[in-house]
Amino acid sequence: MRLGVEAALVRGELVAGDVEVEDGRIAAVGLAGGPRGRVAIPGFVDLQVNGYGSVDFLSASTDDYQRAGEALLFAGVTAYQPTFITSSEPATVRALQAMPTESGPRVLGAHLEGPFLSADRVGTHPLEHLRAPDVALLDRLLDAGPVSQMTLAPELPGADALIERLRARGVAVSAGHTNATAAEAHHAFDLGVRGVTHVFNAMRPFRSRDPGIAGAALTRPGIVIAMVVDGHHLANETVSLVWACAAGRVALVTDAIAAAGTGDNGGFRLGDVEVAVDDGSAPMREDGTLAGTVLTMIEAVRNLHALGIPFEQAVGAATEVPARFLARRDVGLLEPGALADVVILDDRLEIEAVLCAGRSDVVARG
């Protein structure tokens, strides 16, 4: 079938012409005859989704995943990592065991954000569930279900062994909720830590003579910088600074909670944590600590583009870069032969349709 678009974003460049999809894959791009005003881009890849559409993934059932997946499709997300914040070992194991291998958007594996985090930068994570680095505990978690990413504090005693075990088991390692100095960060990057989680949030502050992990990551080639662009977690100037330092290796993440995609206010849960959502503000715990977002990925792309970042690069931060972080070659791209994970936008960057592997039964239309 033809998608009816004027152009398609292929490997970071807009290619004029329509797109043909056959048997769930991109058959051709650059075909003559597409109408004006619509562009096809790769489906979004979200590395950090705690919940969505009234569903918190830490306690989600199969039906919950289906409901959340349908809501994620309408925001253009065709692949994602359910993210489990720090919880008890039994709760995390249950969440990993309940995670489906197939749903609407593809589940790429779990992102475990904890429990090996710094008590000094805990953020909204429950302090009582933090654990010192423990390879046996790590193995039990990895054995419970498919894990594709873990966020940890690399400065903790014993973290080196965790990083080595995670790499050996094919899990992408990110540093976050960390008080690491620049030297400690560089040591972790040398060991194979490939990114930082929600840069500047819940990490050692940047100072002129103590740049911390943020400064190390921004100046270290190859490190992927995950960034929340919701207007609350980072000032616009900070976003622009990150981009100036790390364009091409910034991954947009939503860090969304169950309230995202609903438009509802009131009380929600983020794992074991009670969170309040009010119009115009980020979700917060009772003590005022930021607790995720209600951001959608299409909003994150628009927000980044509105700061002067070229459209093609803003989309790349939500597609190609997160896929590269996970070393996935089957998501985050639109080209002949690729799975047809496609978002169709109009000239106002509103979503008109979403295809997930080209399957007509999971096409979301705006």
C-alpha positions in Angstrom: 0.0 0.0 0.0 1.0 3.6 -0.6 1.2 5.9 2.5 0.3 9.1 0.6 3.1 11.3 1.8 5.1 14.0 0.2 8.5 12.9 1.7 10.0 10.4 4.1 12.8 10.8 6.6 15.5 8.2 5.6 18.7 8.0 7.5 18.4 11.6 8.7 17.5 13.1 5.3 14.1 14.0 3.8 13.6 12.0 0.6 10.9 13.5 -1.7 8.2 11.1 -2.8 5.7 8.6 -1.5 6.4 5.4 0.5 5.2 1.8 -0.4 4.6 -0.8 2.3 4.3 -4.5 1.6 4.0 -7.4 4.0 4.9 -5.2 7.0 8.1 -3.8 5.6 9.1 -0.7 3.7 9.2 -1.7 0.0 10.2 1.6 -1.6 10.7 5.3 -0.9 10.8 8.3 -3.2 7.9 7.2 -5.4 6.2 9.8 -7.5 2.7 11.0 -6.9 2.5 11.6 -3.1 0.2 14.4 -1.9 1.7 17.5 -0.4 1.7 18.4 3.3 2.4 14.9 4.8 5.7 13.4 5.8 6.6 9.9 7.0 9.1 9.4 9.7 10.3 6.3 11.7 8.2 5.3 14.6 9.5 6.6 18.0 11.6 4.6 20.3 11.2 5.5 24.0 13.9 4.1 26.3 12.1 5.2 29.6 8.4 4.7 30.1 7.3 4.0 33.6 3.6 4.0 32.7 1.1 5.3 30.2 -2.6 5.5 29.6 -3.5 5.0 33.3 -1.2 1.9 33.5 1.8 1.7 35.8 4.1 -0.9 34.3 5.5 -2.1 37.7 2.1 -3.7 38.5 0.7 -4.1 34.9 -1.2 -7.2 33.6 -1.3 -8.4 30.0 -4.5 -6.5 29.4 -2.9 -3.4 31.0 0.0 -3.6 28.5 -2.4 -3.9 25.6 -4.3 -0.8 26.8 -1.1 1.2 27.4 0.3 0.1 24.1 -2.7 1.3 22.2 -2.3 4.7 23.9 1.4 4.8 23.1 0.7 4.2 19.4 -1.4 7.3 19.2 1.7 9.3 20.4 3.8 7.7 17.7 5.7 5.2 19.9 6.2 1.9 18.0 8.9 0.5 20.3 9.6 1.1 24.0 11.2 -0.1 27.2 8.8 -0.5 30.2 10.8 1.1 33.0 10.6 -0.2 36.6 11.8 2.1 39.3 13.4 0.8 42.4 11.1 -1.6 44.3 11.4 -4.7 46.4 13.0 -7.7 44.7 9.7 -9.7 44.6 7.8 -6.8 43.1 10.5 -6.3 40.4 10.6 -10.0 39.6 6.8 -10.1 39.3 6.9 -7.1 36.9 9.6 -8.8 34.8 7.7 -12.0 34.6 4.5 -10.2 33.6 6.1 -8.2 30.8 4.8 -9.4 27.4 7.1 -10.2 24.5 4.5 -9.0 22.0 2.0 -6.2 22.1 1.0 -3.2 19.9 4.2 -1.2 20.1 7.1 -3.7 20.5 8.4 -4.2 24.0 12.2 -4.1 23.6 12.9 -5.4 27.1 12.8 -3.8 30.5 14.7 -0.8 31.7 15.6 -1.4 35.3 16.1 2.0 37.0 17.6 0.7 40.2 18.0 -0.8 42.8 21.7 0.0 42.6 21.4 3.8 42.9 23.0 6.5 45.1 21.2 7.4 48.3 22.5 10.9 47.7 20.7 11.2 44.4 17.7 9.0 44.9 15.1 11.4 43.5 11.6 9.9 43.8 12.9 6.3 44.2 12.0 4.7 47.6 15.1 4.9 49.8 14.2 1.7 51.6 14.5 -0.4 48.4 18.0 0.7 47.4 20.6 -2.0 47.4 24.4 -2.1 47.4 25.8 -3.7 44.3 25.2 -7.4 44.4 26.0 -9.6 41.4 23.8 -12.5 42.8 20.8 -10.1 43.1 21.5 -8.8 39.6 21.5 -12.3 38.2 18.2 -13.1 39.8 16.7 -10.0 38.2 18.1 -10.7 34.8 16.9 -14.3 35.0 13.3 -13.2 35.8 12.7 -11.6 32.4 14.2 -9.9 29.4 16.2 -6.8 30.5 17.6 -4.5 27.9 18.9 -1.6 30.0 19.9 -0.9 33.6 20.5 2.4 35.2 22.9 2.3 38.1 25.2 4.6 40.1 28.7 3.6 38.9 30.6 5.1 41.8 29.1 2.6 44.3 31.6 0.1 45.7 31.2 -3.1 43.7 29.5 -1.4 40.7 32.4 -2.4 38.4 31.4 -6.1 38.7 27.8 -5.2 37.9 28.8 -3.3 34.7 30.9 -6.3 33.6 28.1 -8.8 34.3 25.6 -6.6 32.5 27.8 -6.2 29.4 28.4 -10.0 29.4 24.7 -10.6 29.3 24.0 -8.1 26.6 22.4 -5.4 28.7 23.0 -1.7 27.9 24.3 0.1 30.9 23.4 3.7 31.8 24.5 5.9 34.7 21.9 7.7 36.6 20.7 8.6 40.1 24.4 9.0 40.7 26.9 11.2 42.6 29.8 10.2 40.4 32.6 12.6 39.9 34.0 13.2 36.4 36.9 10.8 37.1 34.5 8.1 38.3 32.3 8.7 35.3 35.2 8.3 32.8 36.2 5.1 34.6 32.6 3.7 34.1 32.6 4.8 30.5 35.9 2.9 30.0 34.2 -0.2 31.5 31.3 0.0 29.0 28.7 2.3 30.4 27.1 3.7 27.2 24.9 6.5 28.4 23.4 8.7 31.1 19.8 8.7 32.3 17.9 11.9 32.3 20.9 14.2 32.2 21.3 16.8 35.0 18.4 15.3 36.9 19.3 13.2 40.0 23.0 13.4 39.4 26.0 15.3 40.8 25.7 19.0 39.9 28.0 20.6 37.3 30.5 23.0 38.8 33.4 24.8 37.3 36.1 22.7 38.9 33.9 19.7 39.6 31.9 18.9 36.4 30.6 15.6 37.7 29.2 12.9 35.5 27.1 15.4 33.4 30.2 17.3 32.4 32.1 14.0 31.6 29.2 12.7 29.5 28.7 15.9 27.5 32.4 16.0 26.6 32.9 12.2 26.0 32.4 11.1 22.4 30.0 8.2 22.0 28.1 8.5 25.2 24.4 8.8 24.7 22.7 11.5 26.6 19.1 10.7 27.6 17.2 14.0 28.1 13.7 14.9 29.3 12.4 17.9 27.3 9.1 18.7 29.1 9.7 22.3 30.1 10.1 21.2 33.8 13.1 18.9 34.1 15.4 21.2 32.2 15.5 24.9 31.4 15.4 25.7 27.7 19.0 27.0 27.9 20.1 23.7 29.5 18.5 21.8 26.6 20.3 24.0 24.1 23.6 23.6 26.0 23.2 19.8 25.9 22.5 19.9 22.2 25.4 22.1 21.5 27.7 19.6 23.2 26.1 16.3 22.1 24.1 16.7 18.9 23.8 13.4 17.3 24.0 11.4 20.6 21.0 12.9 22.4 18.1 10.4 23.0 14.8 12.0 23.9 13.0 10.0 26.6 9.6 10.8 28.2 10.1 9.2 31.7 6.3 9.1 31.5 4.1 7.8 34.3 0.5 6.4 34.2 -1.0 9.8 33.9 0.6 10.4 30.5 -1.8 10.1 27.5 -4.9 10.5 29.7 -5.2 14.3 30.2 -6.3 13.5 33.7 -5.2 15.2 36.9 -5.2 13.8 40.5 -3.4 11.0 42.2 -1.4 8.3 40.4 1.2 5.7 41.3 4.7 5.4 40.2 5.7 2.0 41.4 5.3 2.2 45.2 5.2 6.0 45.2 2.1 8.2 45.3 2.3 11.1 42.8 0.1 14.1 42.2 -0.6 15.5 38.8 -1.9 19.0 38.3 -2.5 21.1 35.1 0.6 22.9 34.0 3.1 21.2 36.3 5.2 18.0 36.3 4.1 15.1 38.5 5.4 15.4 42.0 5.5 13.5 45.3 4.0 15.1 48.3 7.4 16.5 49.3 7.7 18.4 45.9 10.2 15.9 44.3 9.7 15.6 40.6 8.3 12.1 39.8 8.4 11.4 36.0 6.3 13.3 33.5 3.1 13.3 31.5 5.1 14.0 28.4 4.4 12.2 25.1 7.2 11.5 22.6 5.6 13.7 19.8 5.5 16.5 22.3 9.2 16.0 23.2 10.1 16.2 19.5 8.0 19.3 19.0 9.6 20.9 22.1 13.1 20.2 20.9 12.3 21.4 17.4 10.8 24.6 18.8 14.2 25.5 20.4 15.7 25.7 16.9 16.8 22.1 16.4 16.3 21.0 12.8 13.3 18.8 12.3 15.3 15.9 11.0 17.7 15.9 14.0 14.8 16.3 16.5 13.2 13.2 15.1 16.5 11.4 15.1 16.8 11.9 18.8 13.5 10.0 19.2 14.3 7.2 16.7 17.8 6.5 15.5 19.8 7.5 18.6 17.8 5.4 21.1 17.9 2.5 18.7 21.7 2.9 18.4 22.0 3.0 22.2 20.4 -0.4 22.4 22.4 -1.7 19.4 19.0 -2.4 17.7 18.9 -2.4 13.9 15.3 -3.3 13.6 13.8 -0.1 15.1 14.2 3.6 14.7 14.7 3.7 10.9 12.7 4.0 7.7 14.3 2.6 4.6 13.6 -0.1 2.1 13.7 -3.5 3.8 13.0 -2.2 7.3 10.0 -3.0 9.3 7.2 -0.5 8.6 7.2 1.3 11.9 6.0 4.6 10.6 4.5 7.9 11.9 2.8 10.2 9.4 2.8 13.9 10.3 1.1 16.8 8.8 2.7 20.2 8.3 1.9 21.2 11.9 3.7 18.1 13.2 0.4 16.6 14.2 0.1 12.8 14.0 -2.2 11.6 11.2 -1.5 7.9 11.3 0.9 5.4 12.9 1.8 2.0 11.5 3.5 -0.7 13.7 5.4 -3.1 11.4 2.9 -2.2 8.7 0.1 -4.2 10.4 -3.3 -2.8 9.6 -4.8 -4.1 12.8 -2.5 -1.8 14.8 -2.8 1.4 12.8 -3.6 4.4 14.9 -5.2 7.3 13.2 -5.4 10.8 14.7 
